[in-house]
């Protein structure tokens, strides 16, 4: 996948993620978004913890939201390889935080994709980014290490375009992005999972 294609995928993912049902409440570390029944909904969503903060100016210590809408897996080159992206947004106090987990490769249960910090992302690798925006001030971190492991994959049934995927992220070491970090400083660890998140397959 070339740099132009990767940028197109990333921008599309951020646009779709901003459309997700992700009201994070009024507190700047409000925690889980609330389901319609008042309980925490993480099925079909994301459940991440941010720990080991070393001078990072992030406003959150956890990222829990569900359901997540707008995820997709699109054809990447030839063969069965796909470019898959899962993006969630939490809006709070006129600020937004966006978490994007993605990989390029064959989506099959048991597969793992180590994170890389530089674009373009080669086949067999993944990437993890987290950003916060408040007005004109933005901060973006990207994983310099860690892995996304696919726990289960249910591809779209014949004649349909929607499938589901469960994955686990381990060892995500977040540092200011090399491109477009904004005012981000410091490092932290990001780990979590997504259970039965829906995606559109092409």
VENBELMO-V990600 format. One record per residue. N is the residue number from 1. RES is the residue in one small letter. SS is DSSP state (H for helix, E for strand, - for the rest). BURIAL is # if it has 9 or more other ideal C-beta (glycine too) atoms within 8 Angstrom, else .. Layout:
n: (N & N)
res: (RES & RES)
ss: (SS & SS)
burial: (BURIAL & BURIAL)
This chain:
n: (1 & 2 & 3 & 4 & 5 & 6 & 7 & 8 & 9 & 10 & 11 & 12 & 13 & 14 & 15 & 16 & 17 & 18 & 19 & 20 & 21 & 22 & 23 & 24 & 25 & 26 & 27 & 28 & 29 & 30 & 31 & 32 & 33 & 34 & 35 & 36 & 37 & 38 & 39 & 40 & 41 & 42 & 43 & 44 & 45 & 46 & 47 & 48 & 49 & 50 & 51 & 52 & 53 & 54 & 55 & 56 & 57 & 58 & 59 & 60 & 61 & 62 & 63 & 64 & 65 & 66 & 67 & 68 & 69 & 70 & 71 & 72 & 73 & 74 & 75 & 76 & 77 & 78 & 79 & 80 & 81 & 82 & 83 & 84 & 85 & 86 & 87 & 88 & 89 & 90 & 91 & 92 & 93 & 94 & 95 & 96 & 97 & 98 & 99 & 100 & 101 & 102 & 103 & 104 & 105 & 106 & 107 & 108 & 109 & 110 & 111 & 112 & 113 & 114 & 115 & 116 & 117 & 118 & 119 & 120 & 121 & 122 & 123 & 124 & 125 & 126 & 127 & 128 & 129 & 130 & 131 & 132 & 133 & 134 & 135 & 136 & 137 & 138 & 139 & 140 & 141 & 142 & 143 & 144 & 145 & 146 & 147 & 148 & 149 & 150 & 151 & 152 & 153 & 154 & 155 & 156 & 157 & 158 & 159 & 160 & 161 & 162 & 163 & 164 & 165 & 166 & 167 & 168 & 169 & 170 & 171 & 172 & 173 & 174 & 175 & 176 & 177 & 178 & 179 & 180 & 181 & 182 & 183 & 184 & 185 & 186 & 187 & 188 & 189 & 190 & 191 & 192 & 193 & 194 & 195 & 196 & 197 & 198 & 199 & 200 & 201 & 202)
res: (x & x & x & x & x & x & x & x & x & x & x & x & x & x & x & x & x & x & x & x & x & x & x & x & x & x & x & x & x & x & x & x & x & x & x & x & x & x & x & x & x & x & x & x & x & x & x & x & x & x & x & x & x & x & x & x & x & x & x & x & x & x & x & x & x & x & x & x & x & x & x & x & x & x & x & x & x & x & x & x & x & x & x & x & x & x & x & x & x & x & x & x & x & x & x & x & x & x & x & x & x & x & x & x & x & x & x & x & x & x & x & x & x & x & x & x & x & x & x & x & x & x & x & x & x & x & x & x & x & x & x & x & x & x & x & x & x & x & x & x & x & x & x & x & x & x & x & x & x & x & x & x & x & x & x & x & x & x & x & x & x & x & x & x & x & x & x & x & x & x & x & x & x & x & x & x & x & x & x & x & x & x & x & x & x & x & x & x & x & x & x & x & x & x & x & x & x & x & x & x & x & x)
ss: (- & - & H & H & H & H & H & H & H & H & H & H & H & H & H & H & H & - & - & - & - & - & E & - & - & - & - & - & - & - & - & - & - & E & - & - & - & - & - & E & - & - & E & - & - & E & E & E & E & E & E & E & E & E & E & - & - & - & - & - & - & E & E & E & E & - & - & - & - & - & - & E & E & E & E & - & - & - & - & - & - & E & E & E & E & E & E & E & E & E & E & E & - & - & E & E & E & E & E & E & E & E & E & E & E & - & - & - & - & - & - & E & E & E & E & - & - & - & - & - & - & - & - & - & E & E & E & E & E & E & E & E & E & E & - & - & E & E & E & E & E & E & E & E & E & E & E & E & E & E & E & E & E & E & - & - & - & - & - & - & - & E & E & E & E & E & E & E & E & E & E & E & E & E & E & E & - & - & - & - & - & E & - & - & - & - & E & E & E & E & E & E & E & E & E & E & E & E & E & E & E & -)
burial: (# & . & . & . & # & # & # & . & # & # & . & # & # & # & # & # & # & # & . & # & . & # & # & # & # & . & . & . & . & # & . & # & # & # & # & . & . & . & . & . & # & # & . & # & # & # & # & # & # & # & . & . & # & . & . & # & # & # & . & # & . & # & # & # & # & # & # & # & # & # & # & # & # & # & . & # & . & . & . & . & # & # & # & # & # & # & # & # & # & # & . & # & . & . & # & # & # & # & # & # & # & # & # & # & # & . & # & . & . & . & # & . & # & # & # & # & # & . & . & # & # & . & # & . & # & # & # & # & # & # & # & # & # & . & . & . & . & # & # & # & # & # & # & . & . & # & # & # & # & # & . & # & # & . & . & . & . & . & . & . & . & # & # & # & # & # & # & # & # & . & . & # & # & # & # & # & # & . & . & . & # & # & . & # & . & # & # & # & # & # & # & # & # & # & # & # & # & # & # & # & # & .)
